[in-house]
Amino acid sequence: MSLLNDSVMWEAVETCDSNYDGLFLYAVKTTKIFCRPSCKSRPPLRKNTIFFSVSAKAVKEGFRPCKRCRPDLIDAPNDSLVVVELAKELIEARYSSSFTLDELAKEVGMSKFHLQRLFKEITDLSPQKYQTRARMLRSVHLIENTSDSITDIAHVIGYKSSAYFSEVFYRYYGCTPTEFRKRRDNQ
């Protein structure tokens, strides 16, 4: 947005200029909604308007996409990377919690189908597999650095069943968590 200044962006909003779609978004502080520059909604007061380069940043600041102009469906490559990075941050911060793809998609401001496709395209993993990877990495750290029971570790990383945790761990590492700990202790 270095070539765009506030006055140029504001003029684009006032004139509903579609040439600026994909270059920036504007958000209205009073309604907590963000739009494309070409949105046909009534223009907001300038003092209530802020600008964003990508929709993920607007969502992170607590704004929701306009239902009229659907700024969340802009698919600029830069925006896609930002959205996936935001989704990864959210998954890593909450890897031990249960959340749906729908909930994650709402937080990053796009449909669950679009997020799933984009996430897999950029990371080669689905969001669910990314969460499993985060859980497995954390479980290895806990197995290696604590004397917590396997059941306790399973609960800490978000599994309700230690049997299911052991099954996932085995598929991921080729041994059970107990075998992994024994190997570590024998080294």
C-alpha positions in Angstrom: 0.0 0.0 0.0 3.0 2.3 -0.3 1.6 4.1 -3.4 -1.8 4.4 -1.8 -2.3 7.1 0.8 -5.3 7.8 2.9 -6.7 10.5 0.6 -6.5 8.3 -2.5 -8.1 5.4 -0.7 -10.8 7.6 0.7 -11.6 9.0 -2.8 -11.8 5.4 -4.1 -14.3 4.6 -1.3 -16.4 7.7 -2.0 -16.6 7.0 -5.7 -17.0 3.2 -5.3 -14.0 2.7 -7.6 -13.6 -1.0 -8.5 -10.1 -0.4 -9.8 -8.9 -0.5 -6.2 -10.6 -3.8 -5.3 -7.9 -6.2 -4.2 -5.5 -3.3 -3.3 -7.0 -2.4 0.0 -10.1 -2.7 2.1 -11.9 -0.2 4.3 -13.5 -0.9 7.7 -16.1 1.1 9.6 -15.4 1.4 13.3 -19.0 2.0 14.2 -20.5 -1.1 12.5 -17.3 -3.3 12.8 -17.7 -4.2 9.1 -15.1 -4.1 6.3 -15.8 -3.7 2.6 -14.2 -3.5 -0.8 -13.6 0.0 -2.2 -16.4 -0.7 -4.8 -19.0 -1.6 -2.2 -22.4 0.1 -3.1 -23.3 0.6 0.6 -23.7 4.1 1.8 -20.2 5.6 2.3 -19.3 5.9 6.0 -18.0 9.1 7.7 -14.3 9.5 7.1 -13.6 9.7 10.8 -15.1 6.3 11.3 -13.0 4.6 8.5 -9.8 2.8 8.7 -7.9 1.0 5.9 -6.4 -2.5 5.7 -4.2 -4.2 3.1 -5.7 -7.7 3.5 -8.9 -9.1 5.0 -7.1 -11.3 7.5 -5.9 -8.2 9.3 -9.3 -6.7 9.4 -10.7 -9.9 10.9 -7.9 -10.0 13.4 -8.9 -6.5 14.5 -12.4 -7.6 15.1 -14.2 -6.6 11.9 -16.5 -8.9 9.9 -16.8 -9.0 6.1 -19.7 -7.1 4.4 -22.4 -9.4 3.3 -23.1 -7.2 0.3 -19.6 -6.9 -1.4 -18.0 -10.0 0.2 -14.5 -8.7 0.6 -13.5 -12.0 2.2 -13.7 -13.6 -1.2 -11.0 -11.5 -2.8 -8.3 -14.1 -3.6 -5.1 -12.0 -4.0 -2.0 -14.2 -3.6 -0.6 -11.9 -0.8 -3.9 -12.1 1.0 -3.9 -15.9 0.8 -0.5 -16.2 2.5 -1.5 -13.9 5.2 -4.7 -15.8 5.9 -2.9 -19.2 6.0 -0.3 -17.7 8.4 -3.1 -16.4 10.6 -4.8 -19.8 10.5 -1.5 -21.5 11.4 -1.0 -19.1 14.4 -4.5 -19.8 15.6 -4.0 -23.6 15.3 -0.6 -23.5 17.1 -2.0 -21.3 19.9 -5.0 -23.7 20.4 -3.6 -27.1 19.3 -4.9 -28.7 22.5 -8.5 -27.4 22.1 -11.3 -28.7 20.0 -12.4 -26.4 17.2 -14.1 -26.9 13.9 -12.9 -25.9 10.5 -16.0 -23.7 10.3 -15.0 -21.8 13.5 -11.4 -21.4 12.2 -12.6 -20.2 8.8 -14.9 -17.6 10.5 -11.9 -16.3 12.5 -9.8 -15.8 9.4 -12.7 -14.4 7.3 -13.4 -17.0 4.6 -15.5 -20.0 3.8 -14.3 -23.3 5.3 -14.0 -24.9 1.8 -11.8 -22.0 0.6 -9.7 -22.2 3.8 -9.2 -25.9 3.5 -8.2 -25.7 -0.1 -5.9 -22.7 0.4 -4.3 -24.2 3.6 -3.5 -27.5 1.9 -2.2 -25.8 -1.2 0.3 -23.7 0.8 1.3 -26.1 3.6 0.6 -29.5 2.0 -1.5 -30.3 5.1 -5.1 -29.9 6.0 -5.8 -27.7 9.1 -6.7 -30.9 11.0 -3.4 -32.6 10.1 -1.5 -29.4 11.0 -3.2 -29.5 14.4 -2.2 -33.2 14.8 1.4 -32.3 13.9 1.5 -29.5 16.5 0.1 -32.0 19.1 2.7 -34.6 18.2 5.6 -32.2 18.4 4.4 -31.0 21.8 3.9 -34.6 23.0 7.5 -35.5 22.0 8.7 -32.5 24.0 6.7 -33.5 27.0 7.8 -37.2 26.8 11.5 -36.2 26.5 11.4 -33.4 29.2 9.0 -34.5 31.9 8.1 -37.6 33.9 4.4 -37.0 33.3 2.4 -40.1 32.6 1.3 -40.8 29.0 -2.3 -40.3 30.1 -1.5 -36.9 31.5 0.4 -35.9 28.3 -2.5 -37.1 26.2 -4.9 -34.8 28.2 -2.5 -31.8 28.1 -2.2 -31.9 24.3 -6.0 -32.3 23.8 -6.8 -36.0 23.6 -9.5 -37.3 25.9 -8.4 -40.9 25.5 -4.8 -42.0 26.1 -5.5 -45.1 23.9 -6.4 -42.9 20.9 -3.4 -40.6 21.6 -1.1 -43.7 21.5 -2.7 -44.8 18.3 -2.1 -41.4 16.6 1.4 -41.3 18.1 2.1 -44.8 16.6 0.9 -43.8 13.2 3.0 -40.6 13.3 6.3 -42.0 14.8 6.1 -45.8 14.3 6.1 -46.6 18.0 3.9 -46.0 21.1 4.6 -43.1 23.4 5.8 -45.6 26.1 8.3 -47.2 23.6 9.5 -43.7 22.6 10.1 -42.8 26.3 12.0 -46.2 26.9 14.2 -45.6 23.8 15.0 -42.1 25.2 15.8 -43.5 28.6 18.1 -46.2 27.2 20.2 -43.6 25.3 
